[in-house]
Amino acid sequence: MSGPAMLFRCPHCQTKARPRLRTYEGATLHSFTYQCENIACGHVFHVRAEAVRTVRPSARPNPAVVLPLSKAANDRYSAPAQEGA
């Protein structure tokens, strides 16, 4: 795999685990296969990473992707209520 990856530790021995495979499951969901670097342990496990909310809206939004705004983003980017309406 190229590029930076999320750091995970083996859930059994707490040794650093190395990413081995990345699978795109959709625009907001990716799966990763990790392998423990401790040869005596050898655990291989799957991790799922999912985009669940927007912190700052995209300047080039994909209409097929619908992510709710985080509370902070909603407070910041939602249109203010009309006074006297």
C-alpha positions as YAML, in Angstrom:
chain: A
units: angstrom
residues:
- id: 1
  name: MET
  ca: [0.00, 0.00, 0.00]
- id: 2
  name: SER
  ca: [1.26, 3.46, -0.78]
- id: 3
  name: GLY
  ca: [0.63, 6.65, 1.15]
- id: 4
  name: PRO
  ca: [0.05, 7.17, 4.85]
- id: 5
  name: ALA
  ca: [-2.14, 4.70, 6.69]
- id: 6
  name: MET
  ca: [-3.90, 4.74, 10.02]
- id: 7
  name: LEU
  ca: [-1.80, 3.32, 12.83]
- id: 8
  name: PHE
  ca: [-3.35, 0.30, 14.49]
- id: 9
  name: ARG
  ca: [-1.99, -1.99, 17.13]
- id: 10
  name: CYS
  ca: [-2.76, -5.67, 17.35]
- id: 11
  name: PRO
  ca: [-5.74, -6.08, 19.68]
- id: 12
  name: HIS
  ca: [-4.08, -9.17, 21.19]
- id: 13
  name: CYS
  ca: [-0.43, -8.27, 21.82]
- id: 14
  name: GLN
  ca: [-0.49, -4.48, 21.27]
- id: 15
  name: THR
  ca: [2.36, -4.64, 18.73]
- id: 16
  name: LYS
  ca: [2.17, -2.26, 15.76]
- id: 17
  name: ALA
  ca: [0.17, -3.72, 12.87]
- id: 18
  name: ARG
  ca: [1.00, -3.11, 9.22]
- id: 19
  name: PRO
  ca: [-1.67, -2.43, 6.57]
- id: 20
  name: ARG
  ca: [-1.67, -5.10, 3.87]
- id: 21
  name: LEU
  ca: [-4.76, -4.49, 1.74]
- id: 22
  name: ARG
  ca: [-7.23, -1.64, 1.19]
- id: 23
  name: THR
  ca: [-10.67, -2.19, -0.32]
- id: 24
  name: TYR
  ca: [-13.03, 0.59, -1.40]
- id: 25
  name: GLU
  ca: [-16.57, -0.40, -0.46]
- id: 26
  name: GLY
  ca: [-18.18, 2.86, -1.49]
- id: 27
  name: ALA
  ca: [-17.64, 6.61, -1.54]
- id: 28
  name: THR
  ca: [-17.66, 6.80, 2.27]
- id: 29
  name: LEU
  ca: [-16.50, 3.33, 3.37]
- id: 30
  name: HIS
  ca: [-13.11, 1.63, 3.10]
- id: 31
  name: SER
  ca: [-11.88, -1.66, 4.57]
- id: 32
  name: PHE
  ca: [-8.29, -2.42, 5.49]
- id: 33
  name: THR
  ca: [-6.56, -5.69, 6.30]
- id: 34
  name: TYR
  ca: [-3.81, -5.35, 8.92]
- id: 35
  name: GLN
  ca: [-1.13, -7.83, 9.98]
- id: 36
  name: CYS
  ca: [0.55, -7.83, 13.39]
- id: 37
  name: GLU
  ca: [4.30, -7.26, 13.09]
- id: 38
  name: ASN
  ca: [4.95, -9.62, 16.02]
- id: 39
  name: ILE
  ca: [5.82, -12.89, 14.25]
- id: 40
  name: ALA
  ca: [5.02, -14.89, 17.38]
- id: 41
  name: CYS
  ca: [1.47, -13.45, 17.35]
- id: 42
  name: GLY
  ca: [0.73, -13.31, 13.60]
- id: 43
  name: HIS
  ca: [-2.79, -11.93, 13.99]
- id: 44
  name: VAL
  ca: [-4.44, -10.62, 10.80]
- id: 45
  name: PHE
  ca: [-7.56, -8.48, 11.18]
- id: 46
  name: HIS
  ca: [-9.92, -6.17, 9.28]
- id: 47
  name: VAL
  ca: [-10.55, -2.50, 10.05]
- id: 48
  name: ARG
  ca: [-13.35, -0.41, 8.54]
- id: 49
  name: ALA
  ca: [-13.11, 3.36, 8.11]
- id: 50
  name: GLU
  ca: [-16.26, 5.31, 7.32]
- id: 51
  name: ALA
  ca: [-16.91, 8.99, 6.74]
- id: 52
  name: VAL
  ca: [-19.90, 9.70, 9.01]
- id: 53
  name: ARG
  ca: [-20.36, 13.48, 9.07]
- id: 54
  name: THR
  ca: [-19.13, 16.70, 7.50]
- id: 55
  name: VAL
  ca: [-16.90, 19.04, 9.47]
- id: 56
  name: ARG
  ca: [-16.49, 21.55, 6.63]
- id: 57
  name: PRO
  ca: [-18.59, 21.32, 3.45]
- id: 58
  name: SER
  ca: [-16.85, 20.50, 0.17]
- id: 59
  name: ALA
  ca: [-16.35, 23.22, -2.41]
- id: 60
  name: ARG
  ca: [-17.01, 20.49, -5.02]
- id: 61
  name: PRO
  ca: [-19.75, 18.32, -3.48]
- id: 62
  name: ASN
  ca: [-20.63, 14.95, -4.98]
- id: 63
  name: PRO
  ca: [-24.46, 14.82, -5.21]
- id: 64
  name: ALA
  ca: [-24.34, 11.05, -4.62]
- id: 65
  name: VAL
  ca: [-22.72, 11.53, -1.20]
- id: 66
  name: VAL
  ca: [-24.99, 12.57, 1.64]
- id: 67
  name: LEU
  ca: [-23.23, 13.18, 4.96]
- id: 68
  name: PRO
  ca: [-24.90, 15.06, 7.80]
- id: 69
  name: LEU
  ca: [-23.21, 18.19, 9.12]
- id: 70
  name: SER
  ca: [-21.53, 17.93, 12.50]
- id: 71
  name: LYS
  ca: [-23.10, 20.15, 15.17]
- id: 72
  name: ALA
  ca: [-20.25, 22.68, 14.86]
- id: 73
  name: ALA
  ca: [-20.54, 22.71, 11.05]
- id: 74
  name: ASN
  ca: [-24.30, 23.03, 11.26]
- id: 75
  name: ASP
  ca: [-23.96, 26.02, 13.59]
- id: 76
  name: ARG
  ca: [-21.34, 27.61, 11.35]
- id: 77
  name: TYR
  ca: [-22.58, 26.90, 7.82]
- id: 78
  name: SER
  ca: [-26.38, 26.76, 8.11]
- id: 79
  name: ALA
  ca: [-28.28, 29.81, 6.96]
- id: 80
  name: PRO
  ca: [-29.27, 32.08, 9.87]
- id: 81
  name: ALA
  ca: [-32.94, 32.18, 10.78]
- id: 82
  name: GLN
  ca: [-34.88, 35.08, 9.29]
- id: 83
  name: GLU
  ca: [-35.75, 37.66, 11.90]
- id: 84
  name: GLY
  ca: [-39.40, 38.57, 12.10]
- id: 85
  name: ALA
  ca: [-40.47, 35.66, 9.90]
...
